Amino acid sequence: MPNEEVKMPQFPEPIWKQGMDIPGYSELLEDIEVDVAIVGGGITGITTGYLLTKEGLKVAIIEAGELLNGTTGHTTAKVTAQHGLIYDELIQNLGKEQARLYYEASTEAIQLIKETIKEHGIECDFSEEDAYIFTNSDEYVPKLKTEEQAYKELGINGELVEQLPIDYSVKAALVMRSQAQFHPIKYLKPLIEYIQQSGGLIFEHTTATDVDYAEYPIVITRGGPKVKCKYVCACSHFPFYDGLGFYPTRMYAERSYLIAVKTEKDPPPGMYINAEQPTRSFRRMNYQGENVLLVGGENHKTGQGIPTIQHYEAIEEYAQTTFGIKDFLFRWSAQDLTTLDKVPYIGRITSNHDRILVATGFRKWGMTNSTVSALLIRDIIREKENRFEELFSPSRFNADPSVKEFISTNFDVAKHLVEGKLEYPLRDIDDLEKDEGSVVNVNGKRAGAYRDSEGKIYVVDTTCTHLGCEVEWNSGDRTWDCPCHGSRFSIAGDVIEGPAETSLEKFDLE
């Protein structure tokens, strides 16, 4: 049971931006022209901008919110090619050659990160660590053995072991040697500085809404200013522009949860994640000169399932039982997109729009997949051959398992669309306690209401502005989340996460 003397922080806040002096950037207020417009100010957009700047191209990075505040700022920051039990599945579904390329792409990404750190002398708590997938389930021991065989076939440096190198009992574990971890914000700050010093432009609070595609693309922003360019890179987690690629039908969004705690037991070296559900992941990091433990897991489809605060509580209980909690520092959550075949979409957004490039669907492994994206996008723009282009092509559609996943994903969307429209809320606004949110009944209509700790009430229309699904209350993060495509909104209805681009309507109480 959780330690009664240790209190979970009331509000979610990631550990990565603590103590970091990150400058702010102005909104785009006038038309500009650059070689490449990059939409998205996370690790994908910044790394892409850095590599293209090194190639002598002028870039502009456009961020709807603030730099490093999305998934990049809410990560576990594992720099690894061990992406769960994926390699046997890739061999079965895509073939050995494509599976090997997937591994090699991640390995090259890790190498680029190492070289970048060395080139610029970046102090970012980078350390090489072995990565482990472990299990305490009899059902998963054979699966780990099968994955080990895939490692051997693909030449991956790893093996099956009977115990972890720490005081933690398991039935089996699969180790991948010489992986890494780091502090993502410390790593990216010097890259941002390099981009600016080399003439690159950075704009915050500038929402890209569309692309006018003629001979060359022009990015349209909500405020009116336009960015004329030779190439557009959609690095905004969920692509801000679809280009008839039908990305909402080919990906689904999942949330996962993390806590940072000081523990009774010394946090162990290495990176660990279990094979079974619910997911449990942990690794240590240095915070203010002291080793603390990051513990995560509890992934589920966005806007679906149990009240989200219970996911935080489950991780807290696990950490308390396993390591003992002395102090609860931070809690936060992250959102990730998964494609039909679990391989990211990186490259030309569609065959008809060869100057618009996209990088999305990283399935919780964004530190390496973002860097894979930057390398591939750089080569496409420079018209260099890249052996990974076919594997990650956004236009691919593998008959199996893509067809099954396509049907399953879109059936789930349709189910939640219908259920949301048919739901009749029984609660009234007057029923809400302080710091409580809920779907409520307002004059016979469905609405979303939140009463803050001062008693102020915020009421929004619960119809998502993306494709019309009904959002649900996220009690863990105090947001409104869409169960169909993962859009998220603040208590006041402002967009936190796409694909929605427009705020929820304020509800008229008159």
C-alpha positions in Angstrom: 0.0 0.0 0.0 1.2 3.6 -0.6 3.0 5.3 2.2 0.5 7.5 4.0 3.2 10.0 4.9 4.2 10.4 1.2 1.8 12.6 -0.8 1.4 12.5 -4.5 1.8 15.9 -6.1 -1.6 17.5 -6.7 -0.8 18.6 -10.3 1.2 16.7 -13.0 4.6 18.2 -13.9 7.5 16.5 -15.6 10.9 16.3 -14.1 12.9 17.3 -17.2 12.2 21.0 -17.3 13.0 21.5 -13.6 15.9 24.0 -13.2 16.2 24.4 -17.0 16.5 27.9 -18.4 14.7 27.6 -21.7 14.3 30.9 -23.5 10.9 31.9 -25.0 10.4 32.7 -28.6 8.0 35.1 -30.3 5.0 34.3 -32.4 5.3 34.5 -36.2 3.9 37.9 -37.2 4.8 38.2 -40.8 5.3 36.2 -44.0 8.7 34.6 -44.3 10.6 32.4 -46.8 13.0 29.6 -45.9 14.4 26.4 -47.4 12.5 24.1 -45.0 9.6 24.8 -42.6 9.5 22.4 -39.7 6.3 22.2 -37.8 6.8 20.9 -34.2 9.3 21.9 -31.6 10.1 18.6 -29.9 13.1 16.3 -30.4 12.0 15.3 -33.9 11.7 18.9 -35.2 14.8 20.2 -33.4 17.0 17.3 -34.5 15.7 17.6 -38.1 16.4 21.4 -38.0 19.9 20.8 -36.6 20.8 18.3 -39.3 19.4 20.4 -42.1 21.2 23.5 -40.7 24.5 21.6 -40.8 23.7 20.9 -44.5 23.6 24.7 -45.1 19.8 25.0 -45.4 17.8 27.8 -43.7 15.1 26.4 -41.5 12.2 27.8 -39.5 10.7 25.8 -36.6 7.1 26.5 -35.9 5.6 25.4 -32.6 2.0 25.7 -31.6 2.8 25.9 -27.9 6.2 26.1 -26.3 9.4 24.2 -27.4 10.1 20.9 -25.6 6.7 20.9 -23.9 5.0 18.0 -25.7 5.9 14.3 -25.7 9.6 15.2 -25.6 9.2 16.9 -22.3 7.2 13.9 -20.9 9.4 11.0 -21.9 11.3 8.3 -20.0 14.3 9.3 -22.2 15.5 5.8 -22.9 17.8 5.8 -26.0 17.4 2.2 -27.1 16.7 -0.1 -29.9 14.9 -2.4 -27.5 11.3 -1.4 -28.3 9.5 -4.1 -26.4 8.9 -7.6 -27.9 9.0 -6.3 -31.4 11.7 -8.1 -33.4 10.1 -11.6 -33.8 6.8 -9.8 -34.7 8.6 -7.8 -37.4 10.2 -10.9 -38.8 6.9 -12.7 -39.0 5.0 -9.7 -40.5 7.6 -7.9 -42.6 10.4 -10.3 -43.1 13.9 -10.7 -41.7 15.5 -8.0 -43.9 13.0 -5.3 -42.9 13.3 -6.4 -39.2 17.1 -6.1 -39.4 16.7 -2.6 -41.0 14.5 -1.5 -38.1 17.2 -2.5 -35.6 20.0 -0.9 -37.6 18.0 2.3 -38.0 17.7 2.6 -34.2 21.4 1.7 -33.8 22.4 4.4 -36.2 20.2 6.9 -34.3 21.9 6.1 -31.1 25.3 6.6 -32.7 24.3 10.0 -34.1 23.2 11.1 -30.6 26.6 9.9 -29.2 28.5 11.8 -31.9 26.4 14.9 -31.4 27.1 14.9 -27.7 30.8 14.5 -28.3 31.0 17.1 -31.1 29.4 19.8 -29.0 30.6 18.7 -25.6 27.0 18.4 -24.3 26.6 17.6 -20.6 23.2 15.7 -20.6 23.7 12.9 -18.2 24.3 10.5 -21.0 25.2 7.0 -19.9 25.4 3.6 -21.6 23.1 1.1 -19.9 22.0 -2.4 -20.6 18.2 -2.6 -21.3 16.1 -5.5 -20.0 12.6 -6.9 -20.8 11.6 -9.1 -17.9 8.7 -11.2 -16.9 7.1 -12.9 -13.9 4.5 -14.6 -16.0 4.8 -18.2 -17.1 3.0 -17.2 -20.3 5.7 -14.8 -21.3 8.8 -16.9 -20.7 8.4 -18.7 -24.1 7.8 -15.3 -25.7 11.1 -14.0 -24.4 12.8 -17.2 -25.7 11.3 -16.6 -29.1 12.4 -13.0 -29.1 15.9 -14.1 -28.1 15.9 -16.3 -31.2 15.0 -13.2 -33.2 17.9 -11.3 -31.7 20.3 -14.1 -32.8 18.8 -14.1 -36.4 19.3 -10.3 -36.6 22.7 -10.1 -35.0 21.5 -8.2 -32.0 23.8 -8.1 -29.0 21.7 -9.6 -26.3 20.7 -12.8 -24.6 18.1 -14.4 -22.3 19.1 -14.4 -18.6 17.5 -16.0 -15.5 17.9 -13.0 -13.2 18.5 -9.3 -13.3 21.7 -7.7 -12.0 19.7 -6.1 -9.2 17.7 -7.3 -6.2 14.5 -8.0 -8.2 13.1 -11.5 -8.7 12.0 -12.5 -12.2 11.3 -15.7 -14.1 13.3 -14.6 -17.2 14.7 -11.5 -18.8 16.0 -10.5 -22.2 18.9 -8.1 -22.2 20.0 -5.8 -25.0 23.6 -4.7 -24.3 25.1 -1.2 -24.6 21.9 0.9 -24.9 21.7 4.4 -23.3 19.7 7.0 -21.4 20.1 10.8 -21.1 18.4 14.1 -20.1 16.5 15.1 -23.3 16.2 18.9 -22.6 19.9 19.2 -21.7 20.7 17.4 -25.0 18.5 19.5 -27.1 19.3 23.0 -25.8 22.7 23.2 -27.5 21.1 22.0 -30.8 18.5 24.8 -30.5 21.4 27.3 -30.0 23.3 25.9 -33.0 20.2 26.3 -35.2 19.8 30.0 -34.1 23.5 30.8 -34.4 23.4 29.4 -37.9 20.6 31.7 -39.0 17.6 29.3 -38.3 14.3 30.8 -37.1 12.2 29.6 -34.2 8.6 30.6 -33.5 6.4 29.6 -30.6 2.6 30.0 -30.1 2.2 29.7 -33.9 -0.2 27.1 -35.1 0.2 25.7 -38.5 -3.2 24.8 -39.9 -2.8 23.9 -43.6 -0.5 23.8 -46.6 -1.1 25.6 -49.9 0.6 23.2 -52.3 1.5 24.6 -55.7 5.0 24.3 -57.2 6.4 24.9 -53.7 4.5 24.5 -50.5 3.3 27.4 -48.3 2.5 26.7 -44.7 -0.6 28.6 -43.5 -0.8 29.6 -39.8 -3.9 30.4 -37.8 -2.7 34.0 -37.2 -2.4 34.7 -40.9 1.3 34.8 -41.7 2.6 32.3 -44.2 5.9 30.4 -44.6 7.0 29.9 -48.1 9.5 27.0 -48.4 10.8 24.3 -50.6 10.0 21.5 -48.1 7.6 21.1 -45.1 8.4 18.7 -42.3 5.4 17.7 -40.2 7.2 16.8 -36.9 4.2 17.7 -34.7 3.6 14.3 -33.1 0.2 14.0 -34.9 0.6 15.4 -38.5 -1.0 18.9 -38.7 -1.6 18.2 -42.4 -3.1 15.0 -43.7 -2.7 15.4 -47.5 -5.2 12.5 -48.0 -2.9 10.2 -46.1 -5.8 9.3 -43.8 -3.5 9.3 -40.7 -6.4 9.4 -38.2 -7.6 6.0 -39.6 -4.1 4.5 -39.5 -2.9 5.3 -36.0 -4.3 5.2 -32.4 -3.3 7.2 -29.4 -2.3 5.7 -26.0 -1.4 7.4 -22.7 1.1 6.2 -20.2 2.1 7.5 -16.7 5.3 8.3 -14.9 6.4 9.2 -11.4 9.8 10.4 -10.1 10.5 9.3 -6.5 13.3 9.1 -4.0 13.5 5.5 -2.8 14.4 3.6 0.3 16.5 1.2 -1.8 19.2 2.7 -4.0 17.9 3.2 -7.6 19.6 0.5 -9.7 21.6 1.0 -12.9 20.2 -0.2 -16.2 16.8 0.2 -17.9 13.9 -2.2 -17.2 10.5 -2.9 -18.6 8.2 -5.9 -18.2 6.7 -7.9 -21.0 3.2 -8.5 -19.7 0.4 -6.1 -18.8 0.1 -3.8 -16.9 3.3 -2.3 -18.1 6.0 -1.5 -15.4 9.1 0.4 -16.4 11.8 1.9 -14.3 15.3 3.5 -14.6 17.3 5.9 -12.5 18.3 9.4 -13.2 20.4 12.1 -11.5 18.3 14.9 -10.0 20.0 17.7 -8.1 23.0 15.5 -7.4 21.0 12.6 -6.2 19.9 9.4 -7.9 16.1 9.2 -8.1 13.9 6.5 -9.7 11.5 7.0 -12.7 8.7 4.5 -12.7 6.2 4.3 -15.4 3.5 2.2 -17.2 -0.3 1.7 -17.2 -0.7 2.5 -20.9 -4.2 2.6 -22.3 -6.0 4.2 -25.2 -6.6 7.9 -24.8 -10.0 8.9 -23.3 -10.9 5.3 -22.5 -10.8 3.1 -19.4 -10.8 3.7 -15.6 -10.4 7.2 -14.0 -6.9 8.2 -14.9 -5.8 9.1 -11.4 -6.0 5.4 -10.6 -3.2 4.8 -13.1 -0.9 7.1 -11.1 -2.0 5.4 -7.9 -1.2 1.9 -9.3 2.3 3.0 -10.2 2.8 4.6 -6.8 1.8 1.4 -5.1 4.2 -0.6 -7.3 7.1 1.7 -6.5 6.3 1.7 -2.8 6.1 -2.1 -2.7 9.2 -2.7 -4.8 11.6 0.1 -3.8 10.0 2.0 -0.9 9.2 5.7 -1.4 10.9 8.3 0.7 9.7 11.3 -1.2 7.3 11.8 -4.1 8.9 14.4 -6.5 6.8 14.5 -9.7 4.2 12.8 -11.7 3.3 13.3 -15.4 1.8 11.4 -18.3 2.7 11.0 -22.0 0.9 10.4 -25.2 2.1 8.2 -28.0 0.8 7.1 -31.4 1.0 3.6 -32.8 0.7 2.7 -36.5 -1.0 -0.3 -38.0 2.2 -2.4 -38.2 4.0 -0.7 -35.2 6.6 0.8 -37.5 6.7 4.7 -37.7 5.5 6.6 -40.7 8.6 8.6 -41.9 9.0 10.2 -45.3 6.8 11.8 -48.0 3.3 12.3 -46.6 1.8 10.8 -49.8 3.1 10.0 -53.2 1.3 13.1 -54.6 3.0 15.5 -52.1 6.7 14.8 -52.3 7.7 18.1 -50.7 5.7 17.5 -47.5 7.5 15.1 -45.2 6.0 13.5 -42.1 7.4 11.7 -39.0 4.9 10.1 -36.6 3.8 6.9 -34.9 6.8 6.3 -32.6 5.0 3.9 -30.3 6.6 5.1 -27.0 10.2 4.9 -28.4 10.5 8.5 -29.5 14.1 9.2 -28.5 15.5 6.9 -31.2 12.6 7.0 -33.7 12.8 10.9 -33.7 16.5 10.7 -34.6 15.8 8.0 -37.2 13.2 10.5 -38.7 15.7 13.4 -38.7 18.3 11.3 -40.5 15.9 10.0 -43.1 14.2 13.4 -43.7 17.6 15.0 -44.2 18.6 12.5 -46.8 15.2 12.8 -48.7 15.6 16.6 -48.8 19.2 16.3 -50.0 18.2 13.6 -52.5 20.6 11.1 -51.0 19.8 7.4 -51.1 18.7 6.0 -47.7 18.3 2.3 -47.2 15.5 2.8 -44.6 13.2 4.8 -46.8 11.0 1.9 -48.0 10.7 0.4 -44.5 9.3 3.7 -43.0 7.4 4.9 -46.0 4.1 6.5 -44.9 2.4 5.1 -48.1 3.0 1.5 -47.2 0.1 -0.8 -46.4 1.1 -4.3 -45.4 -1.8 -6.7 -46.0 -1.2 -8.5 -42.7 -1.4 -7.3 -40.0 -2.4 -3.9 -41.3 -5.8 -4.9 -42.6 -6.8 -6.4 -39.3 -5.4 -3.4 -37.3 -7.1 -1.0 -39.7 -10.5 -2.6 -39.1 -10.0 -2.9 -35.4 -8.8 0.7 -35.0 -11.7 2.2 -36.9 -14.3 -0.1 -35.4 -13.1 1.2 -32.0 -13.4 4.8 -33.2 -16.9 4.2 -34.6 -18.0 2.5 -31.3 -16.9 5.4 -29.2 -18.4 8.0 -31.6 -21.8 6.3 -31.2 -21.5 5.6 -27.5 -20.6 9.2 -26.8 -23.6 10.6 -28.7 -26.0 8.2 -27.0 -24.7 8.8 -23.4 -27.1 10.7 -21.2 -25.2 12.3 -18.3 -26.9 12.1 -15.0 -24.8 14.6 -13.0 -25.5 18.3 -12.7 -23.0 21.1 -12.3 -24.1 21.7 -8.7 -23.0 18.1 -7.9 -19.3 18.9 -8.5 -16.9 19.2 -5.6 -13.9 21.6 -5.7 -11.2 20.3 -8.0 -13.6 17.9 -9.8 -14.5 17.5 -13.4 -17.3 15.5 -15.0 -19.6 15.1 -18.0 -22.8 16.9 -16.9 -26.3 17.6 -18.0 -26.9 21.2 -18.9 -30.5 21.8 -20.0 -30.8 18.3 -21.4 -27.5 18.6 -23.3 -24.1 16.9 -22.7 -21.4 19.2 -21.5 -18.1 19.1 -19.6 -17.7 20.9 -16.4 -14.8 21.5 -13.9 -15.0 23.3 -10.6 -11.5 24.5 -9.6 -10.1 24.7 -6.0 -11.5 28.3 -5.7 -14.9 27.3 -6.8 -14.8 28.7 -10.3 -16.6 26.6 -12.9 -15.5 26.0 -16.5 -18.0 24.5 -18.9 -17.3 23.3 -22.4 -19.1 21.6 -25.2 -17.8 18.0 -25.2 -17.9 17.5 -28.9 -14.3 17.2 -30.2 -13.5 19.7 -32.9 -11.5 17.2 -34.9 -14.2 14.7 -36.1 -17.0 15.1 -33.6 -16.4 12.4 -31.0 -17.4 13.2 -27.4 -14.4 13.9 -25.1 -14.1 12.3 -21.6 -12.8 13.8 -18.3 -9.2 12.9 -17.4 -9.0 13.1 -13.7 -5.3 12.4 -13.4 -4.2 15.4 -15.6 -7.4 17.5 -15.5 -7.9 17.5 -19.2 -10.7 16.6 -21.7 -9.5 13.7 -23.8 -11.0 12.3 -27.1 -11.3 8.5 -27.2 -11.3 8.4 -31.0 -8.1 10.1 -32.1 -6.5 11.3 -29.0 -7.0 15.1 -29.1 -6.7 16.7 -25.6 -8.1 19.9 -24.3 -7.6 22.0 -21.1 -10.3 22.7 -18.6 -11.1 25.9 -20.5 -11.3 23.9 -23.8 -7.9 25.0 -25.3 -6.1 22.5 -27.5 -3.3 20.7 -25.7 -2.7 17.9 -28.2 -3.8 17.3 -31.8 -5.1 16.3 -34.2 -7.7 18.8 -33.2 -6.7 22.4 -34.1 -9.7 24.3 -32.7 -10.7 24.8 -29.1 -13.8 23.2 -27.6 -16.7 25.6 -27.6 -17.5 27.3 -24.3 -20.9 26.2 -23.2 -23.7 28.8 -22.9 -25.3 28.4 -19.5 -28.1 30.8 -20.3 
